[in-house]
Structure formats: structure tokens, C-alpha cells
């Protein structure tokens, strides 16, 4: 068990170090999500997200851009142990693309 810099602070919710989670549930995750909106015209919204599934050794990211009534999405998933991409996909309107490594 290796300690990290975050383990020096009073932020623990379990007796485990921050590099470990307290459950073996494969769907357990940490996520960050931020959204930017054009408040002037209300026409453009950009949403970005990053998630980590430590019990599956997977990390994912997504981006969604909505502008002038058209939405474009992208998703990227990578293996956190080997640092290899698993797949990337995107969609605009009714067209969809997917690449798998």
C-alpha cells in the first residue's frame, strides 16, 4: 500500500489511503463535470467531463458542444493501468463514428 501526498491531510472518509476505494463495486467512480454557457445569446453550451473507475482500471472523458441547434458529442475511454485507449466515439446530428483500439 503506497501513500500519496493527499494522505497527509484530514480528508479521509475511510481508514484506507486515497489511492484505494472502500468498496469493490465495479460501478464506483469519481467524476468531474463542468459546463460553460454563452449567457449573451444562450446559443452555445460546452460541457466537459472526466471520470475514473478505479475498480475497473478505466478512465473516461466526454465533451458535448451544442451550438445553433446542433449538438456534437465525444467520448474517450482508456485503460488506466496500461495507459492505452480502449475506444473513442463521437456523434454529430444523426451521424455516429467509433474507433476501438
N, C-alpha and C positions, 0 to 999 in steps of 0.2 A: 504494500500500500504506500503510494507516494503522496506526500503533502504538496500543496500548491501555495502560492502567495496569499490567495483568498482565505486559506485555512487559519491565517494569523488574526483574522477579525472575528467579532462576535456576531456572525451572520448565519451560523449553523442552525438547521432545523432538525437534524438527527446527529447521532454520535459518529457518523461517517465523515470522511473528508469530502470536500467539494467535488472531487473528481469521480465520486461514486454516488449513485442514487439509492434511495432506501427501499425500492421495490423492484421486482423482476418483471413487472408488467411490460410487455414489448411496446405498448402504445404510449408509455410515459414519455413526455417530451418537454423541452423548453423552447419557447418561441418568442421572437421579437417581431413587431409589426409596426410600420409607420406609414402614414398616408399624408400626401400633400395635395392641396386643392387650390385652384385658381379662384380666389374669392371675388375677384373683379367681375368676371363673366360667368363663373361657375361651370365653365365648359370643359375644363381639363382636371382630371384626377390621376395622380400617380401613387400607387400603393406598392410597397416593398416589404418582404418578409424573409426571415431566416429561422429555421427550426433545427433542432438536434434531437435525435432519438438515441440516447446512449446505450440502451439495451438491445438495439438492433445495429449499432455501429453505422448509423446513417445520418447524413445531414442534408437538408433540403433548403432551397431558396426559391422565392417566386417574385414575379413582377407583374403588375397589371396597370396598363395605361388606357384610360378612357378619354377620348377627345373627339369633339364634334359628332357625338353619337356613334362612334366606332370604338370597340374595345379590343385590345391586344393583350394576350396573356403569355407568360413564360414560366416554366418550372424547371428547376435543375436539382438533381438528386445525386449525391456522391457517397461513396463508402468512406467512412472516417478513418478506418484502420489503414487501408491500402492507399488512401487519398486518390482513388480512381473514380471517375464519373460513372454512374450507373445508367442514367438517361437524362435527356433534355427534351423538352417538348414546348410547343408554342401554338397559339391559335389566334387568328385574326378573322373576324366575321364567321363564316362557315368553313373556312379552310383550316386544316389542322396538320401539323408536322410533328414527327417524333424521331429521335435518334437514340439508339441504345448502344452502349459500349460492351 
